[in-house]
Structures are given as structure tokens and as C-alpha cells.
Amino acid sequence: MKIKAKTQSAMAKDCGIPYSTLRGWMNKKIFPPLEDAYYLSRYLGVSIEYFLNGKGSGKAALTNEKSLISFKKVELGK
């Protein structure tokens, strides 16, 4: 969020997530559901792995074809 210079409120609004939900995840250090984690990681421009555990390069890259297909379905709401 610091890199994007976004507040929690702006990020929640941009991702279509209630502010109170995002704040709860962050304050309680709870992992969001996969679909929300996907949208948040895409929004921040990082991989889901980096988003969830802070490890790795932070670059958003999907090399596994099955993962890519699954995430595209999530993105399309299927």
C-alpha cells in the first residue's frame, strides 16, 4: 500500500471490498478469501505468495497454467 500511496479506505473502495473487512483482515492478520487475495494482489501488482507471506520477488507472475486458468475464472466471476 505504501508503494501505491493508497490508504486502506481507497484500496478497499478500488477493490470493491468493505473498508471494515479490509481493516479487520489487516488488524487481526487474517488471510482473506482466495478471491479477495487475488484482487488485492493484482491491485498491488504483487504475486499472491508475496501478498500473503511477504516472501519472493514480489513480482506478479503466474507460471502454472492451471493456476492462471483458475484465477482467470475468479476474475470473470465464474
HTML snippet that shows the backbone in 3Dmol.js (N, CA, C, O; Angstrom):
<script src="https://3Dmol.org/build/3Dmol-min.js"></script>
<div id="view" style="width:600px;height:400px;position:relative"></div>
<script>
const pdb = `
ATOM      1  N   MET A   1       0.828  -1.186   0.000  1.00  0.00           N
ATOM      2  CA  MET A   1       0.000   0.000   0.000  1.00  0.00           C
ATOM      3  C   MET A   1       0.874   1.251   0.000  1.00  0.00           C
ATOM      4  O   MET A   1       0.529   2.258  -0.619  1.00  0.00           O
ATOM      5  N   LYS A   2       1.993   1.181   0.690  1.00  0.00           N
ATOM      6  CA  LYS A   2       2.871   2.350   0.737  1.00  0.00           C
ATOM      7  C   LYS A   2       3.429   2.665  -0.646  1.00  0.00           C
ATOM      8  O   LYS A   2       3.531   3.831  -1.028  1.00  0.00           O
ATOM      9  N   ILE A   3       3.790   1.625  -1.393  1.00  0.00           N
ATOM     10  CA  ILE A   3       4.336   1.833  -2.736  1.00  0.00           C
ATOM     11  C   ILE A   3       3.300   2.483  -3.636  1.00  0.00           C
ATOM     12  O   ILE A   3       3.629   3.372  -4.422  1.00  0.00           O
ATOM     13  N   LYS A   4       2.070   2.056  -3.530  1.00  0.00           N
ATOM     14  CA  LYS A   4       0.981   2.617  -4.341  1.00  0.00           C
ATOM     15  C   LYS A   4       0.482   3.940  -3.787  1.00  0.00           C
ATOM     16  O   LYS A   4      -0.314   4.622  -4.434  1.00  0.00           O
ATOM     17  N   ALA A   5       0.937   4.311  -2.600  1.00  0.00           N
ATOM     18  CA  ALA A   5       0.500   5.545  -1.928  1.00  0.00           C
ATOM     19  C   ALA A   5      -1.023   5.580  -1.799  1.00  0.00           C
ATOM     20  O   ALA A   5      -1.668   6.584  -2.102  1.00  0.00           O
ATOM     21  N   LYS A   6      -1.578   4.460  -1.345  1.00  0.00           N
ATOM     22  CA  LYS A   6      -3.022   4.349  -1.160  1.00  0.00           C
ATOM     23  C   LYS A   6      -3.344   4.135   0.309  1.00  0.00           C
ATOM     24  O   LYS A   6      -2.585   3.502   1.044  1.00  0.00           O
ATOM     25  N   THR A   7      -4.458   4.662   0.713  1.00  0.00           N
ATOM     26  CA  THR A   7      -4.939   4.419   2.068  1.00  0.00           C
ATOM     27  C   THR A   7      -5.732   3.111   2.070  1.00  0.00           C
ATOM     28  O   THR A   7      -6.105   2.602   1.013  1.00  0.00           O
ATOM     29  N   GLN A   8      -5.984   2.578   3.254  1.00  0.00           N
ATOM     30  CA  GLN A   8      -6.816   1.384   3.355  1.00  0.00           C
ATOM     31  C   GLN A   8      -8.192   1.644   2.766  1.00  0.00           C
ATOM     32  O   GLN A   8      -8.753   0.791   2.077  1.00  0.00           O
ATOM     33  N   SER A   9      -8.726   2.810   3.036  1.00  0.00           N
ATOM     34  CA  SER A   9     -10.054   3.163   2.543  1.00  0.00           C
ATOM     35  C   SER A   9     -10.090   3.191   1.017  1.00  0.00           C
ATOM     36  O   SER A   9     -11.011   2.646   0.408  1.00  0.00           O
ATOM     37  N   ALA A  10      -9.098   3.821   0.401  1.00  0.00           N
ATOM     38  CA  ALA A  10      -9.055   3.907  -1.065  1.00  0.00           C
ATOM     39  C   ALA A  10      -8.866   2.525  -1.684  1.00  0.00           C
ATOM     40  O   ALA A  10      -9.503   2.198  -2.686  1.00  0.00           O
ATOM     41  N   MET A  11      -7.997   1.721  -1.091  1.00  0.00           N
ATOM     42  CA  MET A  11      -7.752   0.390  -1.623  1.00  0.00           C
ATOM     43  C   MET A  11      -9.008  -0.463  -1.526  1.00  0.00           C
ATOM     44  O   MET A  11      -9.347  -1.173  -2.473  1.00  0.00           O
ATOM     45  N   ALA A  12      -9.698  -0.403  -0.401  1.00  0.00           N
ATOM     46  CA  ALA A  12     -10.931  -1.166  -0.233  1.00  0.00           C
ATOM     47  C   ALA A  12     -11.962  -0.747  -1.279  1.00  0.00           C
ATOM     48  O   ALA A  12     -12.602  -1.596  -1.900  1.00  0.00           O
ATOM     49  N   LYS A  13     -12.119   0.541  -1.469  1.00  0.00           N
ATOM     50  CA  LYS A  13     -13.085   1.041  -2.447  1.00  0.00           C
ATOM     51  C   LYS A  13     -12.716   0.597  -3.858  1.00  0.00           C
ATOM     52  O   LYS A  13     -13.575   0.143  -4.614  1.00  0.00           O
ATOM     53  N   ASP A  14     -11.443   0.726  -4.213  1.00  0.00           N
ATOM     54  CA  ASP A  14     -10.984   0.355  -5.553  1.00  0.00           C
ATOM     55  C   ASP A  14     -11.168  -1.138  -5.827  1.00  0.00           C
ATOM     56  O   ASP A  14     -11.408  -1.533  -6.968  1.00  0.00           O
ATOM     57  N   CYS A  15     -11.059  -1.967  -4.789  1.00  0.00           N
ATOM     58  CA  CYS A  15     -11.167  -3.418  -4.944  1.00  0.00           C
ATOM     59  C   CYS A  15     -12.570  -3.946  -4.675  1.00  0.00           C
ATOM     60  O   CYS A  15     -12.819  -5.145  -4.808  1.00  0.00           O
ATOM     61  N   GLY A  16     -13.491  -3.057  -4.295  1.00  0.00           N
ATOM     62  CA  GLY A  16     -14.866  -3.482  -4.045  1.00  0.00           C
ATOM     63  C   GLY A  16     -15.025  -4.298  -2.771  1.00  0.00           C
ATOM     64  O   GLY A  16     -15.891  -5.168  -2.681  1.00  0.00           O
ATOM     65  N   ILE A  17     -14.181  -4.009  -1.791  1.00  0.00           N
ATOM     66  CA  ILE A  17     -14.217  -4.708  -0.511  1.00  0.00           C
ATOM     67  C   ILE A  17     -14.621  -3.699   0.560  1.00  0.00           C
ATOM     68  O   ILE A  17     -14.094  -2.587   0.575  1.00  0.00           O
ATOM     69  N   PRO A  18     -15.534  -4.054   1.449  1.00  0.00           N
ATOM     70  CA  PRO A  18     -15.886  -3.114   2.516  1.00  0.00           C
ATOM     71  C   PRO A  18     -14.644  -2.728   3.332  1.00  0.00           C
ATOM     72  O   PRO A  18     -13.812  -3.574   3.661  1.00  0.00           O
ATOM     73  N   TYR A  19     -14.541  -1.456   3.644  1.00  0.00           N
ATOM     74  CA  TYR A  19     -13.392  -0.955   4.407  1.00  0.00           C
ATOM     75  C   TYR A  19     -13.231  -1.701   5.722  1.00  0.00           C
ATOM     76  O   TYR A  19     -12.117  -2.052   6.109  1.00  0.00           O
ATOM     77  N   SER A  20     -14.336  -1.940   6.407  1.00  0.00           N
ATOM     78  CA  SER A  20     -14.261  -2.617   7.703  1.00  0.00           C
ATOM     79  C   SER A  20     -13.704  -4.033   7.559  1.00  0.00           C
ATOM     80  O   SER A  20     -13.005  -4.520   8.449  1.00  0.00           O
ATOM     81  N   THR A  21     -14.010  -4.688   6.448  1.00  0.00           N
ATOM     82  CA  THR A  21     -13.494  -6.039   6.194  1.00  0.00           C
ATOM     83  C   THR A  21     -11.990  -5.998   5.976  1.00  0.00           C
ATOM     84  O   THR A  21     -11.250  -6.770   6.586  1.00  0.00           O
ATOM     85  N   LEU A  22     -11.535  -5.103   5.111  1.00  0.00           N
ATOM     86  CA  LEU A  22     -10.106  -4.970   4.847  1.00  0.00           C
ATOM     87  C   LEU A  22      -9.348  -4.614   6.123  1.00  0.00           C
ATOM     88  O   LEU A  22      -8.294  -5.181   6.413  1.00  0.00           O
ATOM     89  N   ARG A  23      -9.889  -3.689   6.862  1.00  0.00           N
ATOM     90  CA  ARG A  23      -9.249  -3.262   8.116  1.00  0.00           C
ATOM     91  C   ARG A  23      -9.168  -4.429   9.107  1.00  0.00           C
ATOM     92  O   ARG A  23      -8.159  -4.604   9.791  1.00  0.00           O
ATOM     93  N   GLY A  24     -10.226  -5.211   9.174  1.00  0.00           N
ATOM     94  CA  GLY A  24     -10.236  -6.375  10.060  1.00  0.00           C
ATOM     95  C   GLY A  24      -9.172  -7.384   9.679  1.00  0.00           C
ATOM     96  O   GLY A  24      -8.477  -7.915  10.545  1.00  0.00           O
ATOM     97  N   TRP A  25      -9.039  -7.655   8.366  1.00  0.00           N
ATOM     98  CA  TRP A  25      -8.001  -8.587   7.911  1.00  0.00           C
ATOM     99  C   TRP A  25      -6.621  -8.081   8.313  1.00  0.00           C
ATOM    100  O   TRP A  25      -5.785  -8.847   8.792  1.00  0.00           O
ATOM    101  N   MET A  26      -6.391  -6.807   8.118  1.00  0.00           N
ATOM    102  CA  MET A  26      -5.076  -6.247   8.388  1.00  0.00           C
ATOM    103  C   MET A  26      -4.789  -6.184   9.890  1.00  0.00           C
ATOM    104  O   MET A  26      -3.691  -6.533  10.324  1.00  0.00           O
ATOM    105  N   ASN A  27      -5.745  -5.752  10.666  1.00  0.00           N
ATOM    106  CA  ASN A  27      -5.537  -5.615  12.112  1.00  0.00           C
ATOM    107  C   ASN A  27      -5.425  -6.961  12.819  1.00  0.00           C
ATOM    108  O   ASN A  27      -4.639  -7.117  13.753  1.00  0.00           O
ATOM    109  N   LYS A  28      -6.211  -7.922  12.371  1.00  0.00           N
ATOM    110  CA  LYS A  28      -6.213  -9.236  13.012  1.00  0.00           C
ATOM    111  C   LYS A  28      -5.233 -10.199  12.342  1.00  0.00           C
ATOM    112  O   LYS A  28      -5.056 -11.334  12.785  1.00  0.00           O
ATOM    113  N   LYS A  29      -4.597  -9.722  11.260  1.00  0.00           N
ATOM    114  CA  LYS A  29      -3.648 -10.543  10.494  1.00  0.00           C
ATOM    115  C   LYS A  29      -4.285 -11.851  10.050  1.00  0.00           C
ATOM    116  O   LYS A  29      -3.721 -12.933  10.216  1.00  0.00           O
ATOM    117  N   ILE A  30      -5.476 -11.719   9.481  1.00  0.00           N
ATOM    118  CA  ILE A  30      -6.235 -12.861   8.974  1.00  0.00           C
ATOM    119  C   ILE A  30      -6.108 -12.862   7.447  1.00  0.00           C
ATOM    120  O   ILE A  30      -6.190 -11.814   6.807  1.00  0.00           O
ATOM    121  N   PHE A  31      -5.910 -14.043   6.879  1.00  0.00           N
ATOM    122  CA  PHE A  31      -5.839 -14.138   5.428  1.00  0.00           C
ATOM    123  C   PHE A  31      -7.229 -13.971   4.830  1.00  0.00           C
ATOM    124  O   PHE A  31      -8.185 -14.586   5.303  1.00  0.00           O
ATOM    125  N   PRO A  32      -7.352 -13.153   3.804  1.00  0.00           N
ATOM    126  CA  PRO A  32      -8.656 -13.003   3.148  1.00  0.00           C
ATOM    127  C   PRO A  32      -8.971 -14.241   2.310  1.00  0.00           C
ATOM    128  O   PRO A  32      -8.077 -15.039   2.027  1.00  0.00           O
ATOM    129  N   PRO A  33     -10.222 -14.407   1.916  1.00  0.00           N
ATOM    130  CA  PRO A  33     -10.568 -15.495   1.000  1.00  0.00           C
ATOM    131  C   PRO A  33      -9.743 -15.376  -0.286  1.00  0.00           C
ATOM    132  O   PRO A  33      -9.305 -14.283  -0.645  1.00  0.00           O
ATOM    133  N   LEU A  34      -9.536 -16.480  -0.962  1.00  0.00           N
ATOM    134  CA  LEU A  34      -8.677 -16.528  -2.146  1.00  0.00           C
ATOM    135  C   LEU A  34      -9.072 -15.480  -3.193  1.00  0.00           C
ATOM    136  O   LEU A  34      -8.210 -14.806  -3.757  1.00  0.00           O
ATOM    137  N   GLU A  35     -10.353 -15.350  -3.444  1.00  0.00           N
ATOM    138  CA  GLU A  35     -10.803 -14.398  -4.460  1.00  0.00           C
ATOM    139  C   GLU A  35     -10.389 -12.970  -4.090  1.00  0.00           C
ATOM    140  O   GLU A  35      -9.913 -12.221  -4.943  1.00  0.00           O
ATOM    141  N   ASP A  36     -10.566 -12.598  -2.838  1.00  0.00           N
ATOM    142  CA  ASP A  36     -10.182 -11.258  -2.401  1.00  0.00           C
ATOM    143  C   ASP A  36      -8.668 -11.086  -2.391  1.00  0.00           C
ATOM    144  O   ASP A  36      -8.160 -10.022  -2.743  1.00  0.00           O
ATOM    145  N   ALA A  37      -7.946 -12.131  -1.989  1.00  0.00           N
ATOM    146  CA  ALA A  37      -6.480 -12.075  -2.004  1.00  0.00           C
ATOM    147  C   ALA A  37      -5.989 -11.878  -3.431  1.00  0.00           C
ATOM    148  O   ALA A  37      -5.034 -11.138  -3.669  1.00  0.00           O
ATOM    149  N   TYR A  38      -6.635 -12.534  -4.369  1.00  0.00           N
ATOM    150  CA  TYR A  38      -6.277 -12.396  -5.785  1.00  0.00           C
ATOM    151  C   TYR A  38      -6.460 -10.954  -6.241  1.00  0.00           C
ATOM    152  O   TYR A  38      -5.550 -10.371  -6.832  1.00  0.00           O
ATOM    153  N   TYR A  39      -7.622 -10.375  -5.974  1.00  0.00           N
ATOM    154  CA  TYR A  39      -7.875  -8.990  -6.397  1.00  0.00           C
ATOM    155  C   TYR A  39      -6.922  -8.010  -5.724  1.00  0.00           C
ATOM    156  O   TYR A  39      -6.422  -7.088  -6.369  1.00  0.00           O
ATOM    157  N   LEU A  40      -6.671  -8.200  -4.450  1.00  0.00           N
ATOM    158  CA  LEU A  40      -5.773  -7.299  -3.733  1.00  0.00           C
ATOM    159  C   LEU A  40      -4.344  -7.418  -4.248  1.00  0.00           C
ATOM    160  O   LEU A  40      -3.655  -6.410  -4.406  1.00  0.00           O
ATOM    161  N   SER A  41      -3.898  -8.637  -4.510  1.00  0.00           N
ATOM    162  CA  SER A  41      -2.529  -8.806  -5.027  1.00  0.00           C
ATOM    163  C   SER A  41      -2.403  -8.208  -6.419  1.00  0.00           C
ATOM    164  O   SER A  41      -1.385  -7.595  -6.741  1.00  0.00           O
ATOM    165  N   ARG A  42      -3.421  -8.378  -7.243  1.00  0.00           N
ATOM    166  CA  ARG A  42      -3.404  -7.767  -8.591  1.00  0.00           C
ATOM    167  C   ARG A  42      -3.385  -6.243  -8.473  1.00  0.00           C
ATOM    168  O   ARG A  42      -2.643  -5.566  -9.185  1.00  0.00           O
ATOM    169  N   TYR A  43      -4.185  -5.726  -7.592  1.00  0.00           N
ATOM    170  CA  TYR A  43      -4.261  -4.280  -7.376  1.00  0.00           C
ATOM    171  C   TYR A  43      -2.903  -3.726  -6.967  1.00  0.00           C
ATOM    172  O   TYR A  43      -2.483  -2.669  -7.438  1.00  0.00           O
ATOM    173  N   LEU A  44      -2.223  -4.454  -6.084  1.00  0.00           N
ATOM    174  CA  LEU A  44      -0.919  -4.005  -5.596  1.00  0.00           C
ATOM    175  C   LEU A  44       0.226  -4.365  -6.544  1.00  0.00           C
ATOM    176  O   LEU A  44       1.349  -3.889  -6.378  1.00  0.00           O
ATOM    177  N   GLY A  45      -0.066  -5.212  -7.543  1.00  0.00           N
ATOM    178  CA  GLY A  45       0.955  -5.582  -8.515  1.00  0.00           C
ATOM    179  C   GLY A  45       1.982  -6.566  -7.984  1.00  0.00           C
ATOM    180  O   GLY A  45       3.142  -6.548  -8.397  1.00  0.00           O
ATOM    181  N   VAL A  46       1.551  -7.430  -7.061  1.00  0.00           N
ATOM    182  CA  VAL A  46       2.451  -8.438  -6.498  1.00  0.00           C
ATOM    183  C   VAL A  46       1.826  -9.822  -6.652  1.00  0.00           C
ATOM    184  O   VAL A  46       0.629  -9.947  -6.912  1.00  0.00           O
ATOM    185  N   SER A  47       2.644 -10.853  -6.490  1.00  0.00           N
ATOM    186  CA  SER A  47       2.124 -12.214  -6.552  1.00  0.00           C
ATOM    187  C   SER A  47       1.298 -12.486  -5.288  1.00  0.00           C
ATOM    188  O   SER A  47       1.446 -11.807  -4.272  1.00  0.00           O
ATOM    189  N   ILE A  48       0.438 -13.483  -5.379  1.00  0.00           N
ATOM    190  CA  ILE A  48      -0.356 -13.848  -4.209  1.00  0.00           C
ATOM    191  C   ILE A  48       0.568 -14.333  -3.092  1.00  0.00           C
ATOM    192  O   ILE A  48       0.344 -14.030  -1.920  1.00  0.00           O
ATOM    193  N   GLU A  49       1.606 -15.086  -3.461  1.00  0.00           N
ATOM    194  CA  GLU A  49       2.552 -15.573  -2.452  1.00  0.00           C
ATOM    195  C   GLU A  49       3.170 -14.403  -1.686  1.00  0.00           C
ATOM    196  O   GLU A  49       3.265 -14.435  -0.459  1.00  0.00           O
ATOM    197  N   TYR A  50       3.582 -13.385  -2.413  1.00  0.00           N
ATOM    198  CA  TYR A  50       4.181 -12.224  -1.764  1.00  0.00           C
ATOM    199  C   TYR A  50       3.143 -11.478  -0.923  1.00  0.00           C
ATOM    200  O   TYR A  50       3.434 -11.019   0.181  1.00  0.00           O
ATOM    201  N   PHE A  51       1.951 -11.367  -1.456  1.00  0.00           N
ATOM    202  CA  PHE A  51       0.879 -10.685  -0.740  1.00  0.00           C
ATOM    203  C   PHE A  51       0.578 -11.374   0.590  1.00  0.00           C
ATOM    204  O   PHE A  51       0.382 -10.708   1.607  1.00  0.00           O
ATOM    205  N   LEU A  52       0.542 -12.704   0.581  1.00  0.00           N
ATOM    206  CA  LEU A  52       0.161 -13.442   1.778  1.00  0.00           C
ATOM    207  C   LEU A  52       1.285 -13.621   2.798  1.00  0.00           C
ATOM    208  O   LEU A  52       1.038 -13.615   4.004  1.00  0.00           O
ATOM    209  N   ASN A  53       2.531 -13.782   2.310  1.00  0.00           N
ATOM    210  CA  ASN A  53       3.589 -14.053   3.282  1.00  0.00           C
ATOM    211  C   ASN A  53       4.818 -13.159   3.156  1.00  0.00           C
ATOM    212  O   ASN A  53       5.762 -13.302   3.933  1.00  0.00           O
ATOM    213  N   GLY A  54       4.824 -12.245   2.196  1.00  0.00           N
ATOM    214  CA  GLY A  54       5.933 -11.309   2.062  1.00  0.00           C
ATOM    215  C   GLY A  54       7.214 -11.927   1.550  1.00  0.00           C
ATOM    216  O   GLY A  54       8.272 -11.301   1.610  1.00  0.00           O
ATOM    217  N   LYS A  55       7.134 -13.148   1.049  1.00  0.00           N
ATOM    218  CA  LYS A  55       8.329 -13.819   0.544  1.00  0.00           C
ATOM    219  C   LYS A  55       8.303 -13.868  -0.970  1.00  0.00           C
ATOM    220  O   LYS A  55       7.238 -13.880  -1.588  1.00  0.00           O
ATOM    221  N   GLY A  56       9.481 -13.894  -1.554  1.00  0.00           N
ATOM    222  CA  GLY A  56       9.595 -13.947  -3.001  1.00  0.00           C
ATOM    223  C   GLY A  56       9.950 -12.581  -3.552  1.00  0.00           C
ATOM    224  O   GLY A  56      10.240 -11.646  -2.806  1.00  0.00           O
ATOM    225  N   SER A  57       9.922 -12.485  -4.856  1.00  0.00           N
ATOM    226  CA  SER A  57      10.346 -11.248  -5.512  1.00  0.00           C
ATOM    227  C   SER A  57       9.304 -10.144  -5.435  1.00  0.00           C
ATOM    228  O   SER A  57       9.626  -8.964  -5.572  1.00  0.00           O
ATOM    229  N   GLY A  58       8.062 -10.531  -5.218  1.00  0.00           N
ATOM    230  CA  GLY A  58       7.002  -9.541  -5.199  1.00  0.00           C
ATOM    231  C   GLY A  58       6.427  -9.283  -6.576  1.00  0.00           C
ATOM    232  O   GLY A  58       5.413  -8.599  -6.713  1.00  0.00           O
ATOM    233  N   LYS A  59       7.066  -9.822  -7.585  1.00  0.00           N
ATOM    234  CA  LYS A  59       6.572  -9.639  -8.950  1.00  0.00           C
ATOM    235  C   LYS A  59       5.359 -10.525  -9.176  1.00  0.00           C
ATOM    236  O   LYS A  59       5.348 -11.686  -8.768  1.00  0.00           O
ATOM    237  N   ALA A  60       4.352  -9.986  -9.818  1.00  0.00           N
ATOM    238  CA  ALA A  60       3.155 -10.761 -10.133  1.00  0.00           C
ATOM    239  C   ALA A  60       3.444 -11.612 -11.349  1.00  0.00           C
ATOM    240  O   ALA A  60       3.515 -11.107 -12.469  1.00  0.00           O
ATOM    241  N   ALA A  61       3.612 -12.909 -11.128  1.00  0.00           N
ATOM    242  CA  ALA A  61       3.883 -13.824 -12.228  1.00  0.00           C
ATOM    243  C   ALA A  61       3.223 -15.153 -11.949  1.00  0.00           C
ATOM    244  O   ALA A  61       3.373 -15.723 -10.868  1.00  0.00           O
ATOM    245  N   LEU A  62       2.499 -15.638 -12.923  1.00  0.00           N
ATOM    246  CA  LEU A  62       1.878 -16.956 -12.804  1.00  0.00           C
ATOM    247  C   LEU A  62       2.500 -17.850 -13.868  1.00  0.00           C
ATOM    248  O   LEU A  62       2.359 -17.596 -15.064  1.00  0.00           O
ATOM    249  N   THR A  63       3.178 -18.882 -13.433  1.00  0.00           N
ATOM    250  CA  THR A  63       3.809 -19.767 -14.396  1.00  0.00           C
ATOM    251  C   THR A  63       3.030 -21.060 -14.566  1.00  0.00           C
ATOM    252  O   THR A  63       3.177 -21.735 -15.585  1.00  0.00           O
ATOM    253  N   ASN A  64       2.221 -21.413 -13.611  1.00  0.00           N
ATOM    254  CA  ASN A  64       1.450 -22.639 -13.668  1.00  0.00           C
ATOM    255  C   ASN A  64       0.165 -22.371 -14.454  1.00  0.00           C
ATOM    256  O   ASN A  64      -0.661 -21.551 -14.054  1.00  0.00           O
ATOM    257  N   GLU A  65       0.011 -23.076 -15.578  1.00  0.00           N
ATOM    258  CA  GLU A  65      -1.145 -22.843 -16.451  1.00  0.00           C
ATOM    259  C   GLU A  65      -2.469 -23.084 -15.735  1.00  0.00           C
ATOM    260  O   GLU A  65      -3.420 -22.332 -15.948  1.00  0.00           O
ATOM    261  N   LYS A  66      -2.557 -24.118 -14.888  1.00  0.00           N
ATOM    262  CA  LYS A  66      -3.797 -24.386 -14.163  1.00  0.00           C
ATOM    263  C   LYS A  66      -4.130 -23.244 -13.214  1.00  0.00           C
ATOM    264  O   LYS A  66      -5.295 -22.873 -13.072  1.00  0.00           O
ATOM    265  N   SER A  67      -3.118 -22.688 -12.565  1.00  0.00           N
ATOM    266  CA  SER A  67      -3.356 -21.548 -11.677  1.00  0.00           C
ATOM    267  C   SER A  67      -3.873 -20.363 -12.458  1.00  0.00           C
ATOM    268  O   SER A  67      -4.801 -19.680 -12.025  1.00  0.00           O
ATOM    269  N   LEU A  68      -3.275 -20.117 -13.610  1.00  0.00           N
ATOM    270  CA  LEU A  68      -3.697 -18.999 -14.436  1.00  0.00           C
ATOM    271  C   LEU A  68      -5.151 -19.150 -14.854  1.00  0.00           C
ATOM    272  O   LEU A  68      -5.915 -18.187 -14.806  1.00  0.00           O
ATOM    273  N   ILE A  69      -5.535 -20.346 -15.260  1.00  0.00           N
ATOM    274  CA  ILE A  69      -6.922 -20.593 -15.670  1.00  0.00           C
ATOM    275  C   ILE A  69      -7.862 -20.398 -14.487  1.00  0.00           C
ATOM    276  O   ILE A  69      -8.914 -19.774 -14.633  1.00  0.00           O
ATOM    277  N   SER A  70      -7.500 -20.921 -13.317  1.00  0.00           N
ATOM    278  CA  SER A  70      -8.338 -20.776 -12.130  1.00  0.00           C
ATOM    279  C   SER A  70      -8.520 -19.314 -11.757  1.00  0.00           C
ATOM    280  O   SER A  70      -9.631 -18.888 -11.445  1.00  0.00           O
ATOM    281  N   PHE A  71      -7.433 -18.539 -11.785  1.00  0.00           N
ATOM    282  CA  PHE A  71      -7.530 -17.137 -11.421  1.00  0.00           C
ATOM    283  C   PHE A  71      -8.305 -16.337 -12.456  1.00  0.00           C
ATOM    284  O   PHE A  71      -8.992 -15.380 -12.099  1.00  0.00           O
ATOM    285  N   LYS A  72      -8.211 -16.701 -13.715  1.00  0.00           N
ATOM    286  CA  LYS A  72      -8.998 -16.010 -14.742  1.00  0.00           C
ATOM    287  C   LYS A  72     -10.488 -16.265 -14.499  1.00  0.00           C
ATOM    288  O   LYS A  72     -11.310 -15.370 -14.693  1.00  0.00           O
ATOM    289  N   LYS A  73     -10.836 -17.475 -14.078  1.00  0.00           N
ATOM    290  CA  LYS A  73     -12.238 -17.781 -13.769  1.00  0.00           C
ATOM    291  C   LYS A  73     -12.709 -16.924 -12.608  1.00  0.00           C
ATOM    292  O   LYS A  73     -13.821 -16.397 -12.633  1.00  0.00           O
ATOM    293  N   VAL A  74     -11.867 -16.783 -11.589  1.00  0.00           N
ATOM    294  CA  VAL A  74     -12.212 -15.933 -10.463  1.00  0.00           C
ATOM    295  C   VAL A  74     -12.419 -14.512 -10.929  1.00  0.00           C
ATOM    296  O   VAL A  74     -13.377 -13.850 -10.531  1.00  0.00           O
ATOM    297  N   GLU A  75     -11.507 -14.038 -11.786  1.00  0.00           N
ATOM    298  CA  GLU A  75     -11.581 -12.670 -12.269  1.00  0.00           C
ATOM    299  C   GLU A  75     -12.859 -12.429 -13.071  1.00  0.00           C
ATOM    300  O   GLU A  75     -13.429 -11.339 -13.030  1.00  0.00           O
ATOM    301  N   LEU A  76     -13.301 -13.449 -13.798  1.00  0.00           N
ATOM    302  CA  LEU A  76     -14.509 -13.330 -14.616  1.00  0.00           C
ATOM    303  C   LEU A  76     -15.770 -13.652 -13.834  1.00  0.00           C
ATOM    304  O   LEU A  76     -16.877 -13.524 -14.357  1.00  0.00           O
ATOM    305  N   GLY A  77     -15.610 -14.069 -12.584  1.00  0.00           N
ATOM    306  CA  GLY A  77     -16.767 -14.363 -11.748  1.00  0.00           C
ATOM    307  C   GLY A  77     -17.431 -15.673 -12.076  1.00  0.00           C
ATOM    308  O   GLY A  77     -18.642 -15.814 -11.904  1.00  0.00           O
ATOM    309  N   LYS A  78     -16.655 -16.648 -12.552  1.00  0.00           N
ATOM    310  CA  LYS A  78     -17.215 -17.967 -12.906  1.00  0.00           C
ATOM    311  C   LYS A  78     -16.892 -18.989 -11.869  1.00  0.00           C
ATOM    312  O   LYS A  78     -17.282 -20.149 -12.002  1.00  0.00           O
TER     313      LYS A  78
END
`;
const viewer = $3Dmol.createViewer("view");
viewer.addModel(pdb, "pdb");
viewer.setStyle({}, {cartoon: {color: "spectrum"}});
viewer.zoomTo();
viewer.render();
</script>
